[in-house]
Amino acid sequence: MTTIIDDPSAPTEYEYEVNLPNGGYIELFPEGDTVVMNVEQTEVLKMIDPAWAKDAEGKEVKTHFEIRGNKLIQVVEHNVEGVVYPVTADPWWRRSCRSYVYYAWRG
């Protein structure tokens, strides 16, 4: 799901609705990685790498994720001096990861 931001008047927040199992939830880690968990907290259903965005010259644009209910929000701070449009933001989703990854991250 690639988001293309064409100009400085474009929104700075982009919502991605996540299909959660009954009682499932999304967890955001301090490093920026995100996981979708089942209700028992024993199975990682999906992983999302840290948010990223780049402008037309390949320069990184400041961005991060927020969680609101069952939505993953990517905030892209593109409307600042020096950004060359278009800006591309593309969350990287992974399916079906094993629960040991979750426990490893949690320490």
TIVEXLUM-518331 format. One record per atom (N, C-alpha, C): x, z, y; residue in three letters. Coordinates in steps of 0.001 Angstrom, whole numbers, always signed. Layout:
BEGIN
      px      pz      py rest
       X       Z       Y  ALA
...
END
This chain:
BEGIN
      px      pz      py rest
    +830      +0   -1171  MET
      +0      +0      +0  MET
    +880      +0   +1242  MET
   +1191   -1175   +1688  THR
   +2052   -1335   +2849  THR
   +1213   -1316   +4125  THR
   +1682    -567   +5115  THR
   +1031    -526   +6414  THR
   +1940   -1226   +7414  THR
   +1381   -2186   +8128  ILE
   +2122   -2902   +9168  ILE
   +1547   -2477  +10521  ILE
   +2408   -1972  +11372  ILE
   +2012   -1496  +12701  ILE
   +2512   -2525  +13708  ILE
   +1569   -3188  +14385  ASP
   +1906   -4349  +15214  ASP
   +2370   -4059  +16631  ASP
   +1909   -2954  +17223  ASP
   +2268   -2706  +18623  ASP
   +2090   -1232  +18968  ASP
   +2573    -802  +20145  PRO
   +2540    +618  +20504  PRO
   +1137   +1213  +20632  PRO
    +103    +361  +20779  SER
   -1255    +884  +20912  SER
   -1890   +1201  +19555  SER
   -1228    +858  +18464  ALA
   -1756   +1125  +17117  ALA
   -1790   +2628  +16849  ALA
   -2650   +3064  +15924  PRO
   -2707   +4498  +15585  PRO
   -1359   +5016  +15082  PRO
   -1184   +6316  +15159  THR
     +31   +6944  +14634  THR
    -226   +7647  +13303  THR
   -1492   +7702  +12864  GLU
   -1833   +8333  +11589  GLU
   -2538   +7334  +10690  GLU
   -2151   +7354   +9399  TYR
   -2712   +6451   +8402  TYR
   -3118   +7266   +7186  TYR
   -4399   +7171   +6812  GLU
   -4954   +7962   +5708  GLU
   -4929   +7194   +4397  GLU
   -4535   +7899   +3352  TYR
   -4586   +7372   +1999  TYR
   -5391   +8363   +1173  TYR
   -6590   +7954    +754  GLU
   -7426   +8839     -44  GLU
   -6883   +8887   -1468  GLU
   -6806  +10094   -2019  VAL
   -6265  +10314   -3358  VAL
   -7414  +10722   -4281  VAL
   -7571  +10016   -5377  ASN
   -8576  +10386   -6370  ASN
   -8053  +11585   -7149  ASN
   -8681  +12724   -6927  LEU
   -8258  +13953   -7591  LEU
   -9195  +14272   -8753  LEU
   -8634  +14772   -9865  PRO
   -9522  +15246  -10929  PRO
  -10259  +16484  -10432  PRO
  -11335  +16848  -11101  ASN
  -12092  +18020  -10705  ASN
  -11168  +19235  -10613  ASN
  -11059  +19814   -9424  GLY
  -10187  +20964   -9221  GLY
   -8724  +20610   -8972  GLY
   -8374  +19322   -9001  GLY
   -6989  +18909   -8747  GLY
   -6626  +19083   -7281  GLY
   -5357  +18947   -6981  TYR
   -4908  +19120   -5600  TYR
   -3625  +18334   -5348  TYR
   -3301  +18217   -4078  ILE
   -2068  +17558   -3641  ILE
   -1152  +18642   -3098  ILE
    +123  +18574   -3459  GLU
   +1101  +19543   -2945  GLU
   +2252  +18795   -2284  GLU
   +2601  +19233   -1088  LEU
   +3691  +18643    -319  LEU
   +4870  +19604    -338  LEU
   +6030  +19108    -764  PHE
   +7240  +19934    -829  PHE
   +8029  +19834    +478  PHE
   +8840  +20838    +786  PRO
   +9606  +20836   +2043  PRO
  +10503  +19612   +2221  PRO
  +10973  +19035   +1119  GLU
  +11847  +17858   +1200  GLU
  +11067  +16589   +1503  GLU
   +9709  +16676   +1496  GLY
   +8881  +15522   +1799  GLY
   +8245  +14863    +604  GLY
   +8682  +15208    -623  ASP
   +8044  +14685   -1830  ASP
   +6658  +15304   -1967  ASP
   +5761  +14569   -2585  THR
   +4391  +15026   -2769  THR
   +3997  +14806   -4223  THR
   +3203  +15728   -4775  VAL
   +2693  +15557   -6131  VAL
   +1185  +15740   -6139  VAL
    +538  +15052   -7070  VAL
    -881  +15237   -7342  VAL
    -953  +15972   -8670  VAL
   -1580  +17147   -8657  MET
   -1616  +18013   -9837  MET
   -3014  +18116  -10412  MET
   -3091  +18389  -11732  ASN
   -4389  +18679  -12333  ASN
   -4732  +20142  -12089  ASN
   -5941  +20526  -12443  VAL
   -6440  +21863  -12130  VAL
   -5620  +22978  -12775  VAL
   -5065  +22749  -13940  GLU
   -4312  +23807  -14621  GLU
   -2890  +23961  -14090  GLU
   -2461  +23106  -13178  GLN
   -1101  +23118  -12617  GLN
     -46  +22884  -13695  GLN
    -428  +22209  -14746  THR
    +530  +21981  -15823  THR
    +894  +20513  -15985  THR
    +255  +19642  -15228  GLU
    +533  +18222  -15388  GLU
    +616  +17538  -14026  GLU
   +1713  +16840  -13819  VAL
   +1868  +16032  -12611  VAL
   +1220  +14683  -12897  VAL
    +206  +14328  -12117  LEU
    -497  +13067  -12328  LEU
    +150  +11923  -11565  LEU
    +613  +12197  -10355  LYS
   +1279  +11192   -9526  LYS
   +2320  +11881   -8667  LYS
   +3343  +11124   -8303  MET
   +4355  +11590   -7346  MET
   +4421  +10568   -6221  MET
   +4669  +11056   -5022  ILE
   +4849  +10177   -3869  ILE
   +6185  +10545   -3243  ILE
   +7070   +9577   -3101  ASP
   +8369   +9819   -2473  ASP
   +8171  +10200   -1003  ASP
   +9185  +10780    -365  PRO
   +9065  +11124   +1053  PRO
   +8664   +9902   +1895  PRO
   +7931  +10169   +2951  ALA
   +7465   +9104   +3844  ALA
   +8647   +8367   +4454  ALA
   +8466   +7054   +4672  TRP
   +9487   +6273   +5367  TRP
   +8793   +5205   +6198  TRP
   +9455   +4797   +7253  ALA
   +8983   +3696   +8097  ALA
  +10204   +3078   +8768  ALA
  +10164   +1760   +8936  LYS
  +11266   +1045   +9600  LYS
  +10689     +33  +10573  LYS
  +11434    -192  +11652  ASP
  +10983   -1189  +12614  ASP
  +11499   -2573  +12219  ASP
  +11216   -3574  +13046  ALA
  +11550   -4965  +12728  ALA
  +13048   -5201  +12612  ALA
  +13859   -4315  +13176  GLU
  +15314   -4446  +13071  GLU
  +15897   -3586  +11961  GLU
  +15033   -2956  +11166  GLY
  +15498   -2129  +10058  GLY
  +15864    -711  +10438  GLY
  +15605    -332  +11688  LYS
  +15890   +1044  +12117  LYS
  +14795   +1981  +11627  LYS
  +15201   +3167  +11176  GLU
  +14230   +4154  +10722  GLU
  +13371   +4631  +11876  GLU
  +12084   +4804  +11600  VAL
  +11130   +5334  +12562  VAL
  +10699   +6695  +12033  VAL
  +10661   +7693  +12899  LYS
  +10326   +9052  +12486  LYS
   +8913   +9088  +11898  LYS
   +8800   +9681  +10705  THR
   +7522   +9742   +9997  THR
   +7507  +10925   +9045  THR
   +6314  +11377   +8693  HIS
   +6151  +12454   +7712  HIS
   +4734  +12411   +7146  HIS
   +4527  +13145   +6049  PHE
   +3207  +13274   +5450  PHE
   +2570  +14592   +5845  PHE
   +1247  +14576   +5890  GLU
    +426  +15772   +6004  GLU
    -672  +15648   +4952  GLU
   -1218  +16785   +4536  ILE
   -2306  +16779   +3571  ILE
   -3540  +17357   +4239  ILE
   -4659  +16644   +4102  ARG
   -5955  +17120   +4602  ARG
   -6984  +16877   +3504  ARG
   -7291  +17931   +2758  GLY
   -8237  +17795   +1645  GLY
   -7676  +16884    +576  GLY
   -8403  +15805    +263  ASN
   -7919  +14856    -740  ASN
   -7286  +13632     -89  ASN
   -6806  +13801   +1131  LYS
   -6170  +12685   +1833  LYS
   -4713  +12995   +2144  LYS
   -3882  +11998   +1882  LEU
   -2478  +12047   +2271  LEU
   -2400  +11265   +3579  LEU
   -1924  +11904   +4615  ILE
   -1842  +11286   +5934  ILE
    -383  +10995   +6240  ILE
     -82   +9744   +6566  GLN
   +1266   +9422   +7026  GLN
   +1226   +9331   +8543  GLN
   +2018  +10180   +9184  VAL
   +2147  +10184  +10634  VAL
   +3407   +9392  +10965  VAL
   +3251   +8324  +11741  VAL
   +4368   +7452  +12101  VAL
   +4523   +7501  +13618  VAL
   +5632   +8043  +14073  GLU
   +5884   +8193  +15504  GLU
   +6525   +6917  +16052  GLU
   +5733   +5849  +16060  HIS
   +6247   +4523  +16418  HIS
   +6187   +4223  +17909  HIS
   +5342   +4921  +18643  ASN
   +5151   +4581  +20050  ASN
   +6151   +5308  +20953  ASN
   +7429   +5065  +20664  VAL
   +8518   +5638  +21451  VAL
   +9466   +4516  +21878  VAL
  +10251   +4794  +22882  GLU
  +11193   +3790  +23398  GLU
  +12191   +3373  +22318  GLU
  +12473   +2080  +22255  GLY
  +13477   +1556  +21342  GLY
  +12934    +991  +20045  GLY
  +11674   +1254  +19731  VAL
  +11090    +725  +18494  VAL
  +10743    -746  +18691  VAL
  +11157   -1581  +17734  VAL
  +10881   -3012  +17771  VAL
   +9794   -3303  +16730  VAL
   +8708   -3915  +17172  TYR
   +7564   -4193  +16297  TYR
   +7712   -5530  +15599  TYR
   +7112   -5644  +14403  PRO
   +6244   -4681  +13728  PRO
   +7031   -3589  +13003  PRO
   +6345   -2477  +12798  VAL
   +6880   -1354  +12024  VAL
   +6206   -1387  +10654  VAL
   +6985   -1163   +9607  THR
   +6464   -1133   +8243  THR
   +6565    +284   +7700  THR
   +5467    +764   +7123  ALA
   +5425   +2062   +6443  ALA
   +4824   +1811   +5066  ALA
   +5453   +2352   +4020  ASP
   +5017   +2019   +2667  ASP
   +5240   +3194   +1724  ASP
   +4235   +4071   +1560  PRO
   +4411   +5183    +616  PRO
   +4676   +4669    -794  PRO
   +5624   +5275   -1473  TRP
   +5979   +4869   -2826  TRP
   +5332   +5837   -3813  TRP
   +4338   +5374   -4567  TRP
   +3597   +6184   -5533  TRP
   +4138   +5939   -6932  TRP
   +4221   +6994   -7715  ARG
   +4609   +6887   -9124  ARG
   +3504   +7507   -9968  ARG
   +3239   +6923  -11112  ARG
   +2195   +7437  -12000  ARG
   +2777   +8310  -13112  ARG
   +1943   +9164  -13642  SER
   +2167   +9921  -14879  SER
   +3580  +10446  -15059  SER
   +3898  +11468  -14354  CYS
   +5197  +12125  -14542  CYS
   +4984  +13378  -15378  CYS
   +6001  +13782  -16050  ARG
   +5885  +14964  -16907  ARG
   +5926  +16241  -16079  ARG
   +5325  +17278  -16614  SER
   +5211  +18535  -15896  SER
   +6563  +19181  -15633  SER
   +7578  +18889  -16439  TYR
   +8876  +19528  -16203  TYR
   +9451  +19126  -14850  TYR
   +9101  +17970  -14354  VAL
   +9566  +17567  -13027  VAL
   +9011  +18521  -11984  VAL
   +7742  +18837  -12097  TYR
   +7099  +19770  -11183  TYR
   +7800  +21127  -11214  TYR
   +8025  +21647  -12395  TYR
   +8662  +22953  -12500  TYR
  +10103  +22932  -12015  TYR
  +10787  +21843  -12206  ALA
  +12169  +21720  -11700  ALA
  +12170  +21779  -10183  ALA
  +11231  +21099   -9550  TRP
  +11166  +21115   -8087  TRP
  +10821  +22488   -7553  TRP
   +9946  +23177   -8271  ARG
   +9515  +24486   -7802  ARG
  +10602  +25540   -7998  ARG
  +11612  +25210   -8804  GLY
  +12733  +26123   -9000  GLY
  +12427  +27185   -9994  GLY
END
